[in-house]
Amino acid sequence: MGASFTGDGVNFAVFSAHAERIELCLFTGDGRKEMARLPIIERDGDIWHIHVGGLTPGTVYGFRAHGPYAPEQGHRFNPNKLLLDPYARALEGRLKWSDALMGYKIGSSRGDLSFDTRDSAFAVPKAVVTDPSFSWGTDTAPRTPRVDTVIYEAHVKSLTALHGGVEKGLRGTYLGLCSDPVIDHLQKLGVTAIELLPVQAFIDDRFLVAKGLRNHWGYNTLAFFAPEPRYMSKGALWEFQTMVRRFHSAGIEVILDVVYNHTAEGDEWGPTLAFRGLDNASYYRLAGGGRHYVNDAGTGNTLNLTHPMVLRMVMDSLRYWVEFAHVDGFRFDLATALGREAHGFDPNGGFFDAIRQDPTLSRVKLIAEPWDIGPGGYQLGAYPHPFHEWNDRFRDGVRRFWKGDAGMTRDLAARVLGSADRFDHSGRAATSSVNFITSHDGFTLEDLVSFTIKRNFANGEDNRDGHHENHSDNLGVEGPTKDPKVLAARGLRKRNLLATLLLAQGVPMLLAGDEIGHSQGGNNNAYAQDNETSWIDWTSRDEDLLGFVQRLIALRRSLPVLRQRRFLHARQRPSDTIPDVIWRRADGTVPQSEEWHDPAFRCLCVELRMAAEGGDPTPDAVFAVFNSGPATALYLPDSAPGWELLLDTTRPDLPPGAAFTEAPAQSVLLFRSLTGTPKGGKP
């Protein structure tokens, strides 16, 4: 599929089940002049193909499709609209918003049933024939085990646009992202994978352009095989490949946030750019007899992955990024839409079957955002192995516990142990849960402890957009302040949130910039803010916070008991007959059933060992304390000969061998057992 260089020319192949005629259009290298229009005569089933001798990589092309323009029946063919190849590996030119992009005549009394005859070629990006070969040398995928994975969610431009150590000409690009200063920061931080917001070629929405804004996040994909050009300095695939190779050499995996639930063409009022003009009735899920679009993603349309050729395109795209760009995994935006069959969401549906049996894709990391706005859209915990899932229950539960909401201690216990209530079934592992406090969508960590009300006015939607329930707390003053008491409280709250994240079972994910105190001024939906709102300010970074996060990640890495594959069920270990998990109150007693529901129960303690089922006889244990209440006396278990204090969030620079007398107010403590014979017998 797509354009393939054969040595003596280029073969073009494109899918359409309902077109009556398709033409290949060849352009000058700058994409401005159409030089030839060739009818595609050969057809095998629904794949139209043509070989053109003498063409080489660098050839610029597009398609025109002839067929019925019958929106009521789901068909919107219009040969006046130049169409981008769905398999385009590179793009020439950028989208120029114009009424000529519409298949219908804007302003017509017949609305989208009207027919526009203007040629759109001047306004549409064209596809470019590419040669994806690259000298990978000894590149080797890190293949970090799931239990050892720490994800860093980042935006190519936001991470580098203001980084003083990155060469100016490379800021905001793939090459800038993999420059030595950035890699050095990530290695010192201790993360094992960088998860990039969308880098598949996307466009800026027309309503944003009209406001002088851009689609900064990139969840508006146009070309599923092409790297986004705005992050390139040379406009070549090798820049992206170089980035991946450099990250691999540093031991860091590259995970892509991908958007296969919808395309940039929007609903019936959107432009005709590719899929709509090639075969609208096949590519999209339609409603209202075919005229309207199912809108499970909230963006106007939904790709129809129940169609075999659309599913094939998605699988081909995923394999392309693994095989030709060596990426290590994918995070699927609004993934429920991908698994929705005619009868509803199905964990054994076509998409999941296809990806799990694939010898290439089944070996990379697969992460689902387990919801969309369609019927039955919330599916946390319902995805099949080997999928990880973003766990919003962890995000909200941990936020509410530290905010001081009553009755959240029982919920915290579930989150700290990997959310077994959601994921412990069908042979799934405790690493199924991707735990996070913040992500690109919502407040940053700094804003989470600085604002109670979102401030999204810069988005031009009168502050109506973005999450309304953030479970945030300004700790006494709304927004920036110089009050030392408020700043100290905010610093402690951030350390408690981060410590809870890094001490919990599952796969932790950090939002880029949280480790240095990045603020977006209270904007919790900065999708359109390609400016200093979302660009990370490295000059004012919080070095103390950075050092604390580094120590937290190193602590997690040094203690296997904190990152287990198996769920812990309080079962006795065969090696020492001690349960692998024991919940305690600060006074050392085991909480009884009614106490778990006591709103005054705010100091949760837990003793952890390697899982009983694993047969690991290691006697090492940790004792963690999560105290969202006042200071309280603390009694350590006698199931170990002694305990060494490793972490106290009220003392971020805790010296080795530090003593303790209590569980301080608003604190997280972590102890490690000393070796030897326990003071007491079986607890």
Secondary structure, 3 states (H helix, E strand, C coil): CEEEECCCEEEEEEECCCCCEEEEEEECCCCCCEEEEEECCEEECCEEEEEEECCCCCCEEEEEEECCEEHHHCEECCCCCCECCCCCCCEECCCCCCHHHCCCCCCCCCHHHCCCCCCCHHHCCEEECCCCCCCCCCCCCCCCCHHHCCEEEECHHHHHCCCCCCCHHHCCCHHHHCCHHHHHHHHHHCCCEEEECCCEEECCCHHHHHCCCCCCCCCCEEEEEEECHHHCCCCCHHHHHHHHHHHHHCCCEEEEEECCCCCCCCCCCCCCCCHHHHHHHHHECEEHHHCEECCCCCCCCCECCCCHHHHHHHHHHHHHHHHCCCCCEEEECCHHHHHEECCEECCCCHHHHHHHHCCCHHHCEEEECCCCCCCCCCCCCCCCCCCEEEEHHHHHHHHHHHHCCCCCHHHHHHHHCCCHHHHCCCCCCHHHEEEECCCCCCCCHHHHCCCCCCCCHHHCCCCCCCCCCCCCCCCCCCCCCCCHHHHHHHHHHHHHHHHHHHHCCCEEEEECCHHHCCCCCCCCCHHHCCCCCCCCCCCCCCHHHHHHHHHHHHHHHHCHHHCCCCCCCCCECCCCCCECEEEECCCCCCCCHHHHHCCCCCEEEEEECCCHHHCCCCCCCEEEEEECCCCEECCCCCCCCCEEEEEECCCCCCCCCCCCCEECCCEEEEEEECCCCCCCCCC
